[in-house]
């Protein structure tokens, strides 16, 4: 699953229409001939990101395109600073964010079957901005200037308490966990207890959850899918980092399929949230958006 690119990413928003259709039963139980789905037309935007001081192209800049902040298409500038990104006609909107540098262009014409070349995207202090991209200083809302959240300082207690805070928020606002509709309504849900190589959700946190949960590692969830030959959907905390006073939490609903049905993939989304510890409790501060892949 794709993780949210950091604050240095370039976001490109385009209008996308999804057509869904199905065959329906006709009179007397006959099956109507399915209507052929229309082919969605595409266009392309081609651009160049360059440094203002040197005039050189900037390589390795990420470009994300999507809908309402949900990333669906992406590209990266090549070694010469150029990029090409597929979009939907008739027009597109471009947002460039590299650190403090921000460029917004709207109403870019996008004609089906053609490539639109836009004016150069010029960025100052590129070296510094790219260094921050590689090693981003992440400041929490109430932290002192320069305070940095480091993943290795995240304690087991913080992990468990943050999971509890996120789930309690979900009880009040189901949209706090993107794709929550994939979970079985009124039934016990699975939760992936594997966050990453070094961090896990404890059994105590699973038992203390405000919603009924069964905790399993990702490997156990995959084994369950293989044995039952069914898709297994589960709550997934893909990232929790904390310095003890501020935390970043990535959560959504993911799934695993039987290994025999490999190759199948659907879009899943992750919420990116910030929490702060106030009076000994973790409190939700704000959402940094949703990414999908």
PEJOZI-V750311 format. One record per backbone hydrogen bond with DSSP energy under -1.0 kcal/mol. NH is the residue of the N-H (numbers start at 1). CO is the residue of the C=O. E is the energy in kcal/mol with one decimal. If there is no record, write none. Layout:
((NH,CO,E) (NH,CO,E))
This chain:
((9,6,-2.3) (10,62,-1.5) (11,95,-1.1) (12,64,-6.6) (13,93,-1.3) (14,66,-2.8) (26,30,-4.5) (29,26,-1.3) (30,27,-1.2) (32,24,-2.1) (43,87,-2.6) (44,114,-1.9) (45,85,-2.2) (46,116,-2.9) (47,83,-2.2) (49,81,-2.8) (50,121,-2.3) (51,56,-3.0) (52,123,-2.7) (55,51,-2.4) (58,49,-2.8) (60,77,-2.0) (63,75,-3.6) (64,10,-4.1) (65,73,-4.5) (66,12,-2.2) (67,70,-2.0) (70,67,-2.4) (72,65,-2.9) (73,65,-3.5) (75,63,-2.7) (77,61,-2.4) (78,82,-2.7) (81,78,-2.2) (83,47,-2.0) (85,45,-2.3) (87,43,-2.6) (92,108,-2.1) (93,13,-2.2) (94,105,-4.2) (95,11,-2.4) (96,103,-3.5) (98,101,-2.5) (101,98,-2.2) (103,96,-2.3) (105,94,-3.0) (108,92,-2.7) (110,90,-3.0) (113,42,-3.0) (114,111,-2.1) (116,44,-3.1) (118,46,-2.3) (121,48,-3.0) (123,50,-2.5) (129,125,-2.2) (130,126,-2.8) (131,127,-1.8) (132,128,-2.1) (133,129,-1.5) (134,130,-2.0) (135,131,-2.3) (143,140,-1.1) (147,144,-2.3) (153,150,-1.8) (154,151,-1.7) (159,155,-2.2) (160,156,-2.5) (161,157,-2.8) (162,158,-2.7) (163,159,-2.3) (164,160,-2.1) (165,161,-2.3) (166,162,-2.6) (167,163,-2.4) (168,164,-2.2) (169,165,-1.9) (170,166,-1.7) (171,167,-1.6) (172,168,-1.2) (173,169,-2.9) (176,173,-2.5) (177,174,-1.8) (180,177,-1.1) (182,179,-2.2) (183,180,-1.7) (187,184,-1.3) (189,212,-2.0) (191,214,-2.1) (192,235,-2.8) (193,216,-2.2) (195,199,-1.8) (196,199,-1.7) (201,193,-2.3) (206,202,-1.5) (207,203,-2.3) (208,204,-2.0) (214,189,-2.2) (216,191,-2.3) (221,217,-2.2) (222,218,-2.4) (223,219,-2.2) (224,220,-2.1) (225,221,-2.1) (226,222,-2.2) (227,223,-2.3) (228,224,-2.5) (229,225,-1.5) (232,256,-2.6) (234,254,-2.5) (235,190,-2.6) (236,252,-3.1) (239,250,-1.1) (241,248,-2.0) (243,246,-1.9) (247,275,-2.7) (248,241,-2.5) (249,273,-2.7) (250,239,-2.8) (251,271,-1.9) (252,236,-1.6) (254,234,-2.5) (256,232,-1.9) (261,258,-2.1) (262,259,-1.4) (264,261,-1.1) (270,291,-3.0) (271,251,-3.3) (272,289,-2.4) (273,249,-3.0) (274,286,-2.7) (275,247,-2.6) (276,283,-2.5) (277,245,-2.7) (278,281,-3.4) (281,278,-1.8) (283,276,-3.3) (285,274,-3.1) (286,274,-1.2) (288,272,-4.2) (291,270,-2.3) (293,268,-2.3))
